Amino acid sequence: MTPSSVNPAIAQTEAVAQQSIYKITNQVSSGFISDFIVVGIWGAALIGSLNVAIATLAPRWISYQADKLPEPVKVIAYYGLFLRNPITATNNFIDGIRNRMIGEATEVLNYTPLGLAWNAIKSIDFDLSIPEVSQQHLNLVIADVQKAIAAQESSHDYTALNADSGAMGKYQFMPETASRYVDFDGVTEFLNNPEKQDQAFIGYAKDLIQQATQKGYQGCELARAIAAGWYSGDVSLKDDRRPQYSGGNEYPSIATYADQIAAATGCGDTSSYSFPVQGGSIPTAKGALFGDRLHPVHGTWQHHNGVDIAMPTGTPLIAFCDGTLRHYPGADGNGDGFGDSAFFIACNDGLEAWYGHNSSVVVANGAPVQPGDIVGSLGNKGISTGPHLHFEIRKDGQAIDPISYLREVL
């Protein structure tokens, strides 16, 4: 399938991007291409041959020589990746070129139509701004919410029985709800079988997660939505502040319950956190977000454990949390792909904030830091396509989606 057969918007975007890439290459190679591209059939033949060669060879250049390629060759190589699969690669291609130009060749940006190309891409409905939610992340959310609900409902007492409502077990299931997910012979059997209670919880939680993710809830809002669904049966009522009544008794609002459960999972007050890049903003490009993506260097589908925040090289990096900063040389001495200035902050609340591709770290290994402290500068070290911060949040050793934290601190 050729790019122009996808749809007119893609064809226009590719044409603009091609024009931009030729202008860039002409600039960096002293007009070499422009001397040979004339008019008519000879120009068309040369461009066609060049496109075929780039599309064939570029991925190999990037895979094996990413750190050694001169900047003009990198530009051509990423254009090759774009030619191979325009729909999936256009977003990463434009991101990479824009980031590189902002950091190292801002003057070229002034007379190339990459801004127009970017806007055209964003106008195409590819759900580029909606991150994929990995199963690993969902499993972590379920586990956190499961512990919080058991603590809230029964203090983890699997024999608990509410004589007024009939709710039973450590999660306070109504019998008709529990019976949709597990088989049991009466309340007594259910109360004596914590494994079945856990199975029923997982089944119901997965149904609630499906409803919540369809509405676009992520991170802490996903935890609040599951809690709201558990409390009321409707995930969309997570912000309902009206008191609840049952059997003549008043109970906390759905939103209050959702807040309590989310806080118990670590989604409480974010006032003790700071955005990790001075002047930065939350990324929107799909390839820059947490989740599965086409790796911009290796060209294979891989899970992206953090978010990529693009800013010029040298932009100050800010401590995300109260804690201790640790340098991270990695097993390879180069930060395991994140560069030799990679580091993480062991937050006092148990989280870890990881910083990759930095040009420098200005805090000693093992030194305490506070939110807002300058701890380094943004860069392009390691396996990278342009100046940006790779930012991760890890909980209990597992990477979790940092977007909800970043949204709240902004």
C-alpha positions as CSV (number, residue, x, y, z in Angstrom):
1,M,0.0,0.0,0.0
2,T,1.5,3.4,-1.0
3,P,1.2,6.3,1.4
4,S,-1.2,8.1,-1.0
5,S,-3.6,5.2,-0.9
6,V,-4.2,5.5,2.8
7,N,-6.2,8.7,2.7
8,P,-5.7,12.3,1.4
9,A,-4.6,13.7,4.7
10,I,-1.8,11.1,5.0
11,A,-0.7,11.8,1.4
12,Q,-0.6,15.5,2.1
13,T,1.4,15.0,5.3
14,E,3.9,12.8,3.6
15,A,4.3,15.3,0.8
16,V,5.0,18.1,3.3
17,A,7.4,15.9,5.3
18,Q,9.3,14.9,2.1
19,Q,9.7,18.5,1.2
20,S,11.0,19.3,4.6
21,I,13.5,16.4,4.7
22,Y,14.9,17.4,1.3
23,K,15.3,21.0,2.5
24,I,17.1,19.7,5.6
25,T,19.4,17.4,3.6
26,N,20.2,20.1,1.1
27,Q,21.2,22.4,3.9
28,V,23.5,19.9,5.7
29,S,25.1,18.6,2.5
30,S,25.9,22.0,0.9
31,G,23.3,21.5,-1.9
32,F,24.6,18.2,-3.0
33,I,21.2,16.8,-3.9
34,S,19.9,20.0,-5.4
35,D,22.8,20.0,-7.8
36,F,21.6,16.6,-9.2
37,I,17.9,16.9,-9.0
38,V,16.8,18.8,-12.1
39,V,13.4,18.6,-13.8
40,G,11.2,16.0,-15.4
41,I,11.9,12.3,-15.6
42,W,15.5,12.6,-14.3
43,G,14.5,14.3,-11.1
44,A,11.6,11.8,-10.6
45,A,13.9,8.9,-11.2
46,L,16.5,10.1,-8.7
47,I,14.0,10.8,-6.0
48,G,12.3,7.4,-6.5
49,S,15.7,5.6,-6.3
50,L,16.7,7.6,-3.2
51,N,13.4,6.7,-1.5
52,V,13.8,3.0,-2.2
53,A,17.4,3.0,-1.0
54,I,16.6,4.9,2.2
55,A,13.6,2.8,3.0
56,T,15.7,-0.4,2.7
57,L,18.9,0.6,4.4
58,A,17.8,3.2,7.0
59,P,16.5,0.8,9.7
60,R,19.8,-1.1,9.6
61,W,21.8,2.2,10.0
62,I,19.7,3.2,13.0
63,S,19.7,-0.2,14.7
64,Y,23.5,-0.7,14.6
65,Q,25.0,2.8,14.3
66,A,22.6,5.1,16.2
67,D,25.3,6.7,18.3
68,K,27.8,7.1,15.5
69,L,25.7,8.5,12.7
70,P,26.3,12.1,11.7
71,E,23.2,14.2,12.2
72,P,22.3,14.5,8.4
73,V,22.4,10.7,8.1
74,K,20.2,10.3,11.1
75,V,17.7,12.6,9.5
76,I,17.7,10.5,6.3
77,A,17.5,7.3,8.2
78,Y,14.4,8.3,10.1
79,Y,12.9,9.4,6.9
80,G,13.5,5.8,5.7
81,L,11.6,4.5,8.7
82,F,8.8,6.8,7.8
83,L,8.7,5.5,4.2
84,R,8.5,1.9,5.4
85,N,5.3,2.4,7.3
86,P,3.9,6.0,7.1
87,I,0.9,5.5,9.4
88,T,2.7,4.1,12.4
89,A,6.0,5.9,11.9
90,T,4.9,9.4,11.0
91,N,4.2,10.4,14.5
92,N,7.6,9.3,15.8
93,F,9.4,10.6,12.7
94,I,8.0,14.2,13.2
95,D,8.6,14.0,16.9
96,G,12.2,13.0,16.4
97,I,13.0,15.6,13.8
98,R,11.3,18.4,15.7
99,N,13.1,17.5,19.0
100,R,16.5,17.3,17.2
101,M,15.9,20.6,15.4
102,I,14.8,22.4,18.5
103,G,17.9,21.1,20.4
104,E,20.5,21.4,17.7
105,A,19.3,23.3,14.6
106,T,16.6,25.7,15.6
107,E,17.4,27.9,12.6
108,V,16.3,25.3,10.2
109,L,12.9,25.1,11.9
110,N,12.2,28.7,10.8
111,Y,11.9,27.9,7.1
112,T,10.6,24.4,7.0
113,P,6.9,23.4,7.1
114,L,7.3,20.8,9.8
115,G,4.8,22.7,12.0
116,L,2.2,22.4,9.2
117,A,3.0,18.7,8.9
118,W,2.6,18.2,12.6
119,N,-0.8,19.8,12.7
120,A,-1.9,17.8,9.7
121,I,-0.9,14.6,11.5
122,K,-2.7,15.6,14.7
123,S,-5.9,16.3,12.8
124,I,-6.1,12.6,11.6
125,D,-8.1,10.4,13.9
126,F,-5.5,7.8,14.8
127,D,-6.2,8.2,18.6
128,L,-2.6,9.5,18.8
129,S,-3.3,11.2,22.1
130,I,-4.8,8.2,23.9
131,P,-2.1,5.9,25.5
132,E,-2.5,2.2,25.5
133,V,-3.1,0.7,28.9
134,S,-0.9,-2.4,29.3
135,Q,-2.2,-5.5,31.1
136,Q,0.7,-5.3,33.5
137,H,-0.4,-1.8,34.6
138,L,-4.1,-2.9,34.9
139,N,-3.0,-5.9,37.1
140,L,-1.1,-3.5,39.4
141,V,-4.2,-1.2,39.7
142,I,-6.4,-4.2,40.5
143,A,-4.0,-5.4,43.2
144,D,-3.8,-2.0,44.8
145,V,-7.6,-1.4,44.7
146,Q,-8.2,-4.9,46.0
147,K,-6.1,-4.3,49.1
148,A,-7.7,-0.9,49.7
149,I,-11.3,-2.1,49.4
150,A,-10.7,-5.2,51.7
151,A,-9.2,-2.8,54.3
152,Q,-12.0,-0.3,53.9
153,E,-14.9,-2.8,53.9
154,S,-13.9,-5.3,56.6
155,S,-10.3,-4.8,57.7
156,H,-9.5,-7.9,55.6
157,D,-11.9,-10.1,57.6
158,Y,-13.2,-12.7,55.1
159,T,-15.8,-13.9,57.7
160,A,-17.4,-10.5,58.0
161,L,-21.2,-10.4,57.5
162,N,-23.4,-7.3,57.6
163,A,-26.7,-8.4,59.2
164,D,-28.6,-5.4,58.0
165,S,-27.6,-5.4,54.3
166,G,-26.5,-9.0,53.8
167,A,-23.1,-8.0,52.4
168,M,-20.6,-10.7,53.0
169,G,-16.9,-11.4,53.1
170,K,-13.8,-9.2,53.2
171,Y,-15.1,-7.2,50.1
172,Q,-18.7,-7.1,51.4
173,F,-20.2,-8.6,48.3
174,M,-24.0,-8.8,47.9
175,P,-24.8,-12.5,47.3
176,E,-26.3,-11.9,43.9
177,T,-23.2,-10.0,42.7
178,A,-20.8,-12.7,44.0
179,S,-22.8,-15.5,42.3
180,R,-22.1,-13.9,38.9
181,Y,-18.4,-14.7,39.2
182,V,-18.1,-17.8,41.4
183,D,-20.3,-20.8,42.4
184,F,-21.0,-21.3,46.1
185,D,-23.5,-23.1,48.2
186,G,-24.9,-20.5,50.6
187,V,-23.4,-17.7,52.6
188,T,-21.6,-19.9,55.0
189,E,-19.5,-21.6,52.3
190,F,-18.6,-18.2,50.7
191,L,-17.5,-16.8,54.1
192,N,-15.3,-19.8,54.7
193,N,-13.6,-19.6,51.3
194,P,-11.3,-16.5,50.9
195,E,-10.0,-17.9,47.6
196,K,-13.5,-17.7,46.1
197,Q,-13.9,-14.2,47.5
198,D,-10.7,-13.2,45.7
199,Q,-11.8,-14.8,42.5
200,A,-15.2,-12.9,42.7
201,F,-13.3,-9.7,43.3
202,I,-11.0,-10.1,40.3
203,G,-13.9,-11.0,38.0
204,Y,-16.0,-8.0,39.1
205,A,-13.0,-5.6,39.0
206,K,-12.2,-6.6,35.4
207,D,-15.7,-5.7,34.4
208,L,-15.4,-2.4,36.1
209,I,-12.0,-1.7,34.5
210,Q,-13.5,-2.5,31.1
211,Q,-16.2,0.2,31.7
212,A,-13.6,2.7,33.1
213,T,-11.0,2.3,30.3
214,Q,-13.7,2.7,27.7
215,K,-14.4,6.1,29.2
216,G,-10.7,7.0,29.0
217,Y,-9.9,6.9,32.7
218,Q,-6.3,6.3,33.6
219,G,-3.9,6.2,36.5
220,C,-5.5,7.5,39.7
221,E,-8.7,8.3,38.0
222,L,-9.0,4.7,37.0
223,A,-8.6,3.6,40.6
224,R,-11.3,6.1,41.6
225,A,-13.6,4.8,38.9
226,I,-13.2,1.2,40.0
227,A,-14.0,2.2,43.6
228,A,-17.0,4.2,42.5
229,G,-18.3,1.2,40.5
230,W,-17.7,-1.0,43.5
231,Y,-19.7,1.3,45.8
232,S,-22.5,2.2,43.4
233,G,-22.3,0.0,40.3
234,D,-21.5,2.9,38.0
235,V,-17.9,4.0,37.3
236,S,-19.0,7.3,35.9
237,L,-20.3,8.5,39.3
238,K,-16.8,8.8,40.7
239,D,-17.2,12.6,41.2
240,D,-20.8,12.4,42.7
241,R,-20.7,14.2,46.1
242,R,-24.3,13.6,47.1
243,P,-24.7,11.6,50.4
244,Q,-26.0,8.1,49.9
245,Y,-28.9,6.6,51.8
246,S,-29.9,2.9,52.5
247,G,-32.4,1.5,54.9
248,G,-32.9,5.0,56.5
249,N,-29.2,5.4,57.1
250,E,-26.9,8.0,55.6
251,Y,-23.6,6.9,54.1
252,P,-20.6,8.8,52.5
253,S,-20.9,10.0,48.9
254,I,-19.6,7.9,46.0
255,A,-16.8,10.5,45.4
256,T,-15.8,10.4,49.1
257,Y,-15.5,6.6,48.9
258,A,-13.6,6.8,45.7
259,D,-11.2,9.3,47.2
260,Q,-10.6,7.1,50.2
261,I,-9.8,4.0,48.1
262,A,-7.6,6.0,45.7
263,A,-5.7,7.5,48.6
264,A,-5.0,4.1,50.0
265,T,-3.4,3.1,46.7
266,G,-1.0,6.0,46.8
267,C,-3.1,8.5,44.8
268,G,-3.5,10.9,47.6
269,D,-2.1,14.4,48.0
270,T,0.3,15.3,45.2
271,S,1.3,18.7,46.6
272,S,4.6,17.1,47.7
273,Y,5.6,16.4,44.0
274,S,7.1,18.6,41.3
275,F,7.0,18.4,37.5
276,P,10.4,16.9,36.5
277,V,11.3,19.3,33.7
278,Q,11.5,23.0,34.1
279,G,9.0,24.6,31.7
280,G,8.0,21.2,30.3
281,S,4.5,19.9,29.6
282,I,2.8,16.5,29.4
283,P,3.4,14.8,26.1
284,T,0.5,13.9,23.8
285,A,2.2,11.9,21.0
286,K,1.3,8.2,21.4
287,G,5.0,7.1,21.0
288,A,6.0,9.3,23.9
289,L,3.5,7.8,26.4
290,F,3.4,4.8,28.7
291,G,2.4,1.6,26.9
292,D,3.3,-0.5,23.8
293,R,4.8,1.4,20.9
294,L,7.0,1.0,17.9
295,H,10.5,1.7,19.2
296,P,11.8,4.8,17.3
297,V,15.4,3.3,17.1
298,H,15.0,-0.5,17.0
299,G,11.9,-0.4,14.8
300,T,10.2,-3.2,16.9
301,W,7.1,-3.1,19.2
302,Q,8.2,-2.8,22.8
303,H,6.6,-1.7,26.1
304,H,7.5,1.9,27.0
305,N,7.8,2.1,30.8
306,G,7.6,5.9,31.1
307,V,6.9,9.1,29.2
308,D,9.2,11.2,27.0
309,I,9.2,14.9,27.7
310,A,10.9,16.8,24.9
311,M,12.7,20.1,25.6
312,P,16.1,21.6,24.4
313,T,19.3,20.1,25.7
314,G,20.4,21.7,28.9
315,T,16.9,22.4,30.3
316,P,17.0,22.0,34.1
317,L,15.7,18.8,35.5
318,I,13.7,19.1,38.8
319,A,13.4,16.7,41.7
320,F,10.0,15.0,41.6
321,C,9.8,14.1,45.2
322,D,11.4,14.2,48.7
323,G,14.0,11.5,48.8
324,T,17.5,10.3,48.0
325,L,19.1,10.7,44.6
326,R,21.0,7.7,43.3
327,H,23.2,7.6,40.2
328,Y,22.5,4.7,37.8
329,P,25.4,3.6,35.7
330,G,23.6,0.4,34.7
331,A,25.0,-3.0,33.9
332,D,26.7,-1.6,30.7
333,G,28.1,1.5,32.3
334,N,25.9,3.6,30.1
335,G,22.7,3.6,32.1
336,D,21.3,0.5,30.2
337,G,20.5,2.7,27.3
338,F,19.6,5.8,29.3
339,G,23.2,7.3,29.2
340,D,25.9,7.7,31.7
341,S,24.1,10.5,33.5
342,A,21.0,8.5,34.3
343,F,19.7,8.6,37.9
344,F,16.6,7.9,40.0
345,I,15.2,9.4,43.2
346,A,14.1,7.0,45.9
347,C,11.1,8.9,47.2
348,N,10.3,8.8,50.9
349,D,6.8,7.6,50.2
350,G,8.1,4.4,48.5
351,L,7.9,5.5,44.9
352,E,11.0,5.8,42.6
353,A,11.3,8.5,40.0
354,W,13.7,7.6,37.1
355,Y,15.4,10.1,34.8
356,G,17.0,9.0,31.5
357,H,19.0,10.5,28.6
358,N,20.2,13.4,30.8
359,S,23.2,15.5,29.7
360,S,24.3,15.9,33.3
361,V,23.5,15.2,37.0
362,V,24.5,17.9,39.4
363,V,23.6,16.1,42.7
364,A,26.0,13.7,44.5
365,N,25.1,10.1,44.7
366,G,23.2,9.4,47.9
367,A,22.4,13.1,48.5
368,P,18.9,14.1,49.8
369,V,16.7,16.2,47.5
370,Q,13.4,18.0,47.8
371,P,10.7,18.7,45.2
372,G,11.7,21.7,43.1
373,D,15.5,21.2,43.5
374,I,17.5,21.3,40.3
375,V,19.1,17.9,40.0
376,G,20.5,17.8,36.4
377,S,20.0,18.9,32.8
378,L,18.0,17.3,30.0
379,G,19.9,15.7,27.2
380,N,20.2,13.2,24.4
381,K,22.5,10.5,25.8
382,G,22.1,6.8,25.4
383,I,19.7,5.3,22.9
384,S,17.8,8.4,21.9
385,T,16.4,10.2,18.9
386,G,16.5,13.7,20.2
387,P,16.7,15.8,23.4
388,H,14.1,14.7,25.9
389,L,13.7,13.3,29.4
390,H,12.6,9.7,29.7
391,F,10.6,9.8,33.0
392,E,9.4,6.7,34.9
393,I,7.6,6.2,38.2
394,R,8.1,2.8,39.8
395,K,6.2,1.3,42.6
396,D,7.3,-1.9,44.3
397,G,9.9,-2.3,41.5
398,Q,7.3,-2.1,38.7
399,A,6.9,0.8,36.3
400,I,3.5,2.4,36.5
401,D,1.9,5.0,34.2
402,P,3.2,8.4,35.5
403,I,0.6,10.5,33.6
404,S,-1.9,10.9,36.4
405,Y,0.9,12.1,38.8
406,L,2.1,14.6,36.1
407,R,-1.4,15.9,35.4
408,E,-2.0,16.6,39.1
409,V,1.3,18.4,39.8
410,L,0.6,20.7,36.8
